Amino acid sequence: MIQQLKTITPAIDLGFGITQKQVAQGTTVTVWLNTLYNKEAYTFMLLAQGAAVTKISNYQYLLVYNTPGIYLVSLNVNSTDKTISIASNILNITVT
């Protein structure tokens, strides 16, 4: 059975299903989107306040935090016609 896209939550992680991580400041952290979407029909917005973000693709992002703290990261997937907006799970990154 095929589920409708609007009911599937985007799944992001830090690799191998990891959703929390402690890193030293200045360390590069990779965020992966593991849910497949038609890139012609959807746009992707990573929400990573305080991070320098490099987008490798819609499915891979590199983050660097230069200030110690606790950061939450999520991703929104929106249909290009603006009728569907889906928020991902939340990642927790602690920078020391």
Order of alpha helices (4+ residues) and beta strands (2+ residues): beta-beta-beta-beta-beta-beta-beta-beta-beta
